[in-house]
């Protein structure tokens, strides 16, 4: 019948629109037909095929909106709702779930041996990290907890909401930990703030994933660590800073920190150094890049210290040299006034 054909076409059009997440069961289709028939019987005038199409479109649209509301709030008798789209195992590197809908995985607690441990995510992949969380460009130690069937070695890949894909390496899976069947640890540094997906692959197939929030700026841990090291260094540094004298006040505004390796850190900052000898003492205020490294002394332990600093050149060479020293995103923050 013409009406049945029209309803079939309506269903196909709905599948291509915002209603694509609603699956019509036979009962739902019959309810729509019955309602339209009843409404049509109440009309005292005869509808032409063209008018029938216009009227039925409006009536069916109202019914479909009601069905969508039911699908969102819950699945009623005789109705079905599609499950969220999952990544296919044979497409381990494909982003299927829309990145703009990503949210950080929820935090939960594990009670083990009279202690409470916090983790993020849900089985089969969860992570444990410290209270500071993840910050852009700064390596953070993370323990991954795995549940299920997995290989002796897994791969780790990170995806950003902006479409970046970063291979984080392969890892040997160790034995059980807490309530997990296996675990491995990794030091991860992600380049941009925002929500990232960490995907675990086993045998080159999707095993599981967890979503993390990467914060902008410098972590409290790194801020507390690098500030005294830089201050002590700038109070006595010579070379192109020797003209500032021996007695100095140092003020530091951290712009960013890179910690790609545990033994090295690169710090981007705006520094202000003032001589304290007398009024009119020399001073300096400029962006600076400082490198921090762990160095051993005579093979007996060691310590972190600032090993070098770099500043932009003067005059017409200022901007070109500044661009060579600072990554683009930190240059942008300088221009936004991220300095004293």
N, C-alpha and C positions, 0 to 999 in steps of 0.2 A: 504493500500500500504506500501511497505517497507520504502519509504521515510517518510510517516506520522508516522510510528512506530518509526523511528529514531529520528524525531523531538520531539515526545512525550518523548522519553528517554532522549533527550538533555535537555528538560524542567525539568525533574525530577532531573537530575544531577545538573542543575543550582540551583535548590531549596536547594541543599545540600552544595552549595559553597557560595562565596561572593555575588552571584546574588540573594540570597534568598529574598531580599527586593523588588525585581521587580516582579509584577504580570502581566502575559501575558493576555491581552484581546484578544477576537476573531480577532479583526482587526489587532493586532500586529502579531498574528500567521499567518494570511493570507498574510500579507506583507512579512514575512520571506519566506513563500512558494513561493510567486510570484517572489521575488528577486532571490532565488536559481534557480528557473525554467528558468528565463531569462538569468542568468549567464551560466547555463548549456547549453542553446541553442546556445550560442556564441562559444562553443567549437566545433572543427571540428572532434575530435576523439571521439570514443565511450568509455565510462567509464565502467569499470567492477564494480560490487558491492563493492569490496574492495576499489578501487580508489575513487568511489563515496563517500564512507564514509570519506576518508581522506580529499578530497576536500571540502565536505560539512562542515566538522568540522571546517576547517579554515574560510570558508565564514561565517558560523553561528556565530563563535566566534567574528568576527569583528562586525557583526550586533548586537550581544548581548552587546558588549562593548559600542556601540553607544546608545543602549537603556538604559544602566545603566547611561551613562552620562546625558541622557535626564531626567531620573528619579531623578538624584541628583539636576540638575539645575532647574527643573520645570516639571510639568505634562502637556504633550502636548495633542492634540485632540486624542481621542480614546485610551489613555493610563491611567493606574491607578497606584498609588503608595500606598504601605501599610503605615498605620499610625504607629508612634513609639509604641513599645510594652509597655502597661501599666500594673500596678500591678492589679491582679484579686482581687475583694473584698473578695473572700472566702479564699485567701491566704495572710492574712495581714502581715505576718512576712517573706515573701519570697522576696528575692532580685532578680528581673527579669531584670531590666535595668543594663547593665554591669557596675560595679563600676569604672572601669578604664575610663569610659566616663562621670562620674559625674563632674559637674561644679557648683560652688557657684551660688545660685539664684540671678538674677539681682536686682539691687536697683532701687526703684522708689519713687515718692513723693506723698503725700496726701495733698490737700489743704482743710483745714477745719477751719472755724471761723477765717478767715484772718491769719491763721498760716500754715506753711509747716511742715509736718512730713514725715520722711523717713522710708521706710519699705523694706523688702527683700522678694522675692517670688511672686507668682501669686495666685489668687483665685483658690480654696477655702481656702488655708492656706497661710498666710503671717506672718512675724514676725517683731517686732520693738525692737531695742536694742540701746545701746549708741554708741558713735563714736569709741570706742576702739575695739569693736567686741569681738570675742571669743579667748581665749588663753588656751593652754593645762593645765588641772588640776585646773583651776581657775574659780570659780562659777561666772556666769554672769546672770543678771536679763533680762528676755526676755518676751515680751508680744506677744501672739499669736492672730491673727485676723482670724476669721472663717466666711465664707460665704456659705450659703446653708442650707441643712437640717441635723441636728446633734442632738445627745442626750444631756441630762442634764449633763452628765459626759463623758469625753473622756480620752483616754490613750495616752501616749507619749513614743515612742520607737526610739532609735538612732542606726544607722548602720554606720560602718566605711568602707572605701574602702578595708580594710584588712580583713573584715569578722566579726568584732566584733559587737555584738548586746547587747545593754544596755537598760533595762527598766527604764524609768525615772519617772514613777508614773502615778496616775490618778488625774484628775483635774476637778473641777466643772466649767462649762461654765457660765460666767456671761453675762450680757446684751450687747446690741449693743455698739460699740465704733467706732468713725469716720464713715467710710462707711461699716463697718463689721456688720454682724448679731449677732455676739457673740464674746467673747474674754476670755482669761485666761492668767495668768502670772505664770512663773516658773523660779527658779534659777537653771541653768544648768552648770555642770562641765563635760567636756569630756576629756578623758585621753591622747589622742594622737593628734599630729598635722596632718593636711590633711583635705580632704573634707568629711563631715558627712551628712547623710540624717536623718532628723527629721520627723518621720512619725506619723500622728495623726490618731487614731482609734476611731470610734464611734460605739458602739454596737459590739465591737470586729471585725469590718470590716474596711477596708481601707477607710479613708475619704479624706486625702490629705497629701502633703509632701512639705518640703522645704529643700534646700541644703545649708549648711553653711561651711565656711572656718575656721578651727581652727588653729591659729598661734602657732609657736614654741617659747618657751621662756617665759619671764615675761611681762605682760601687762604694759603699761606706768602708768596706774592707780595704780597697785599694787607696782610697782617700786617706785613711788613717796610716797606711803603710808608706806611701810615697812622699807625703807632705813634709815630715821631719827630715827625710833624706835629702830632699831638694833644698830645704831651708838651710841645713847645715852646709851643704855644698856651696850655695850662692853667697853665704856669709864670708867665705874665704877664697873662692875661685879666683884665679889669676888669669893670665893670658889677656884676652880682649876685655876682661872685666877688672883688671888691676887698677885702672884709673879711678875706681870707685872708693879706694882707700881700704883700710883694714877693719874699720868699725862700721858695720852696715845694718840697716833695718831691711828685712826681706818680707814681701807680701806676695802671695801666690794665689791665682785664680785658675783652678784646673779646668781645662776645656775637654780633654779626653785622655784615655789611657789605652794602650794596646799591650796585651800580654799573650802573644801567640805561643810563647814558650815559658815554662815556669821560672827559668833562671834569667829571663830578660823582660824588661818593660820599657816601653817608649811613652813618654809623657808629653802632651801638648798643653801649654799653659800660657797665661799672660802674667808676667812678673813685673814687680815694681821694687827697685832697690834704691835706697837712700842712704847717703853717708850721715853719720851721727856726730861728726867732729864738731861742727859749728854751723851757724846759719849761713846758707849759701853753699853748702856742701854739694858735690855732684850727685846726680841721680839718674836712674834709667827706668823707663817704662816701655815694654815691648813684648810681642809674642816670642815664645822660645820653645824649642824642642830639646828634651833632656832624655838621655839613655841611661837606664839603670841595669846593672848586671850583677850576678852572684859571682864572687871571686874568692878562690881559696888562697890561704896564706901559708906558705912553706909546707903545703900538704897536710896541714893540721886545721881542719875546719875552714870556715870562710864567712863572708858576710856580703850583703847587698850594699852597693854604693853607686853614686852617679859617676859615670865614666866619661861623659862628654855633654856639651850643650851646643846648640846652633841657634843663630839669630838671623833675621833677614838683613840684607845689605842696606846701605843708606841711599838716599837720593832716588834717581830714576830706576835703580835696580831693586828697590824695595818690594814692589808688587810681584815682579817675576820671581825673585828669590823666595818670597813668602809662599807662592804657589808651589814651589818645589819642596818646601819644608812641610806644609800642612795638607792633609787630604781635603778633598772638596767639602765634605760635610762639616769639618771643623773650621774651614775658611768661612763657611756660611754662618756659623755660630759667632765667629769673631765679628763679622759684619752686622750681626744682630745685637751687638753690644755685650757679648758674653765675656766681659773683662771689667776690672775695677774702674 
